[in-house]
Amino acid sequence: MKRIVVIGAGFAGLWSAVGAARKLDELRVPADQVEVVVINGTPYHSIRVRNYEQNLDETRVPLADVLEPIGVRLVEGTVSGIDVANGGITLQTQGQTQTLAYDRLVIAAGSQLVHPDIPGLTEHAFDVDTFSGATKLAAHLRGLPSLASAASAASAASATSAFTAVVVGAGLTGIELAAELPARLRGIAGDAHRDAVHVVLADRSAKIGQAMGGAQSVIERAMDALGVEMLAGVSLQSVDADGVELTNGRRIEAATVIWCGGMRANALTAQIPVTLDPLGRLPVDAFMRVENVAHVFAAGDCARVLIDGARPSVMSCQHSRPMGRYAGHNVVCDLFGGEMLPLHIDWYTTILDLGPWGAVYTEGWDRHLVSEGDAAKTTKQTINCVRIYPPRTRVRDDILQAAAPVVQTPPPTAAAR
Ligand SMILES: Cc1cc2nc3c(=O)[nH]c(=O)nc-3n(C[C@H](O)[C@H](O)[C@H](O)COP(=O)(O)OP(=O)(O)OC[C@H]3O[C@@H](n4cnc5c(N)ncnc54)[C@H](O)[C@@H]3O)c2cc1C
């Protein structure tokens, strides 16, 4: 019995596993000759891109609903070791350490929020990097009214800071979260405290949304309309239980500090004997094979491919899903024969949620503006709520078909107003 092991069941890992099952089905490889095993930290496929949203109910898909109908085995556990010389991994599951041999391996363990050595950051800042981080933030926000009541007994100023939130890092995640927070906090604050709501978005770049090309000025307009205070050109000096100190000397009293300082590939990549890129990613060729490491593939935020033959892939759901589908297809072809397919995507889009204001949609690597406001919001909601989900029908053919190694067309949108 041969074994294909996939580490991670996020956008890259889930689609690698389903892509492998699809190709095995197409090649009619008997089930007793090969198994596909997915190892994931939780029994859920997390729609991680939605962690900035208020309602997290629909952001987790039970993996069993997707994997059981197609005969892929799920192991709930955490991989701690990869031994490429001997073709095996080490994992912890239900308190036990196990080893598992593989014939082919797909590393799709994703990325993690970077945590630089800033005093108080780990202890006091929230994040929306994972479902558990977003859940912890939501529980904290729900508790703010009682914090405010207790504080107002002490002083009016501390009641105000109860509804002050500072988002640090104005990349895509920080912008989406900051845009969502004013309305979310006003809903929590109620009539008694709604005027105390204050959201700050801070970034070390000279402008908020500096890397966003044609969307940059749209983002500033949206933040103004939403009442978000933008602080550009500042870094975080320290965080404590009552707020933040910024490098320009300003102190902001705030009950909520949320760190959105960028992502780095999962530390497991450091176990592979190759030179990683500056984001800690494994270099892969167009077939998702880790360069010069036999039998090992990688996809998603763990991997760096030249996505159009020239530009490196971006840590994104947009690239992770097709990288996964192609990795799944190719890993089976490598093991059982069949034509491996190179991934080549000649388009790039950015669609940024701007909360109740709407959204902004850009095309191209230079991010030229295509649409904004309600038109872009409709596109964003279609992406977040439909396009990136696996079929949840539990119908085998639906699931396998969704993993075909093809590049989707860009999400449709109406032109800019
Ligand atoms: C709030 C937020 C908003 C975002 N918005 C967008 C957006 O609008 N558009 C976009 O394209 N991208 C967006 N991204 C980025 C996108 O979510 C990631 O690029 C994408 O999730 C990467 O997919 P992945 O499969 O490589 O990793 P992940 O989705 O992170 O999946 C990795 C999986 O591996 C598992 N895992 C990790 N380590 C181990 C281990 N040791 N053992 C076993 N399992 C392990 C994890 O539990 C997880 O299930 C956003 C990210 C965040 C946090």
The ligand as an SDF file (V2000), in Angstrom:
LIG
                    3D

 53 58  0  0  0  0  0  0  0  0999 V2000
   -7.9180   37.7860    8.5900 C   0  0  0  0  0  0  0  0  0  0  0  0
   -7.3000   37.3120    7.3080 C   0  0  0  0  0  0  0  0  0  0  0  0
   -7.8120   37.7800    6.0920 C   0  0  0  0  0  0  0  0  0  0  0  0
   -7.2560   37.3340    4.9080 C   0  0  0  0  0  0  0  0  0  0  0  0
   -7.7960   37.7940    3.7230 N   0  0  0  0  0  0  0  0  0  0  0  0
   -7.3670   37.2910    2.5630 C   0  0  0  0  0  0  0  0  0  0  0  0
   -7.9820   37.6830    1.3450 C   0  0  0  0  0  0  0  0  0  0  0  0
   -8.8840   38.5170    1.3180 O   0  0  0  0  0  0  0  0  0  0  0  0
   -7.5690   37.0910    0.1920 N   0  0  0  0  0  0  0  0  0  0  0  0
   -6.5660   36.1600    0.1850 C   0  0  0  0  0  0  0  0  0  0  0  0
   -6.2460   35.6420   -0.8910 O   0  0  0  0  0  0  0  0  0  0  0  0
   -5.9340   35.7840    1.3250 N   0  0  0  0  0  0  0  0  0  0  0  0
   -6.3090   36.3230    2.5110 C   0  0  0  0  0  0  0  0  0  0  0  0
   -5.6980   35.9380    3.6800 N   0  0  0  0  0  0  0  0  0  0  0  0
   -4.5620   35.0080    3.6300 C   0  0  0  0  0  0  0  0  0  0  0  0
   -5.0400   33.5740    3.5400 C   0  0  0  0  0  0  0  0  0  0  0  0
   -5.9050   33.2770    4.6130 O   0  0  0  0  0  0  0  0  0  0  0  0
   -3.8390   32.6280    3.5780 C   0  0  0  0  0  0  0  0  0  0  0  0
   -2.9260   33.0140    2.5910 O   0  0  0  0  0  0  0  0  0  0  0  0
   -4.3090   31.1920    3.3380 C   0  0  0  0  0  0  0  0  0  0  0  0
   -5.0970   30.7840    4.4320 O   0  0  0  0  0  0  0  0  0  0  0  0
   -3.1460   30.2420    3.1220 C   0  0  0  0  0  0  0  0  0  0  0  0
   -3.6360   28.9580    2.9110 O   0  0  0  0  0  0  0  0  0  0  0  0
   -2.7890   27.7040    3.4090 P   0  0  0  0  0  0  0  0  0  0  0  0
   -3.5790   26.4890    3.1250 O   0  0  0  0  0  0  0  0  0  0  0  0
   -1.4090   27.7960    2.9020 O   0  0  0  0  0  0  0  0  0  0  0  0
   -2.6910   27.9140    4.9930 O   0  0  0  0  0  0  0  0  0  0  0  0
   -3.8320   27.9170    6.0920 P   0  0  0  0  0  0  0  0  0  0  0  0
   -5.1240   28.3270    5.5240 O   0  0  0  0  0  0  0  0  0  0  0  0
   -3.2830   28.6830    7.2290 O   0  0  0  0  0  0  0  0  0  0  0  0
   -3.9520   26.3820    6.4960 O   0  0  0  0  0  0  0  0  0  0  0  0
   -2.9220   25.7030    7.1510 C   0  0  0  0  0  0  0  0  0  0  0  0
   -3.5040   24.5180    7.8590 C   0  0  0  0  0  0  0  0  0  0  0  0
   -2.4330   23.7330    8.3790 O   0  0  0  0  0  0  0  0  0  0  0  0
   -2.7240   23.3620    9.7030 C   0  0  0  0  0  0  0  0  0  0  0  0
   -1.4370   23.1800   10.3790 N   0  0  0  0  0  0  0  0  0  0  0  0
   -0.4990   24.1150   10.6330 C   0  0  0  0  0  0  0  0  0  0  0  0
    0.5660   23.5650   11.2380 N   0  0  0  0  0  0  0  0  0  0  0  0
    0.3040   22.2530   11.3500 C   0  0  0  0  0  0  0  0  0  0  0  0
    1.0330   21.1500   11.8970 C   0  0  0  0  0  0  0  0  0  0  0  0
    2.2460   21.3120   12.4290 N   0  0  0  0  0  0  0  0  0  0  0  0
    0.4480   19.9290   11.8890 N   0  0  0  0  0  0  0  0  0  0  0  0
   -0.7900   19.7680   11.3400 C   0  0  0  0  0  0  0  0  0  0  0  0
   -1.5050   20.7750   10.8120 N   0  0  0  0  0  0  0  0  0  0  0  0
   -0.9600   21.9980   10.8170 C   0  0  0  0  0  0  0  0  0  0  0  0
   -3.5410   24.5080   10.2610 C   0  0  0  0  0  0  0  0  0  0  0  0
   -4.3470   24.0840   11.3510 O   0  0  0  0  0  0  0  0  0  0  0  0
   -4.3810   24.8750    9.0540 C   0  0  0  0  0  0  0  0  0  0  0  0
   -5.5650   24.1360    8.9890 O   0  0  0  0  0  0  0  0  0  0  0  0
   -6.1880   36.4030    4.9050 C   0  0  0  0  0  0  0  0  0  0  0  0
   -5.6690   35.9430    6.1340 C   0  0  0  0  0  0  0  0  0  0  0  0
   -6.1990   36.3970    7.3140 C   0  0  0  0  0  0  0  0  0  0  0  0
   -5.6430   35.8990    8.6260 C   0  0  0  0  0  0  0  0  0  0  0  0
  1  2  1  0
  2  3  1  0
  2 52  2  0
  3  4  2  0
  4  5  1  0
  4 50  1  0
  5  6  2  0
  6  7  1  0
  6 13  1  0
  7  8  2  0
  7  9  1  0
  9 10  1  0
 10 11  2  0
 10 12  1  0
 12 13  2  0
 13 14  1  0
 14 15  1  0
 14 50  1  0
 15 16  1  0
 16 17  1  0
 16 18  1  0
 18 19  1  0
 18 20  1  0
 20 21  1  0
 20 22  1  0
 22 23  1  0
 23 24  1  0
 24 25  2  0
 24 26  1  0
 24 27  1  0
 27 28  1  0
 28 29  2  0
 28 30  1  0
 28 31  1  0
 31 32  1  0
 32 33  1  0
 33 34  1  0
 33 48  1  0
 34 35  1  0
 35 36  1  0
 35 46  1  0
 36 37  1  0
 36 45  1  0
 37 38  2  0
 38 39  1  0
 39 40  1  0
 39 45  2  0
 40 41  1  0
 40 42  2  0
 42 43  1  0
 43 44  2  0
 44 45  1  0
 46 47  1  0
 46 48  1  0
 48 49  1  0
 50 51  2  0
 51 52  1  0
 52 53  1  0
M  END
$$$$
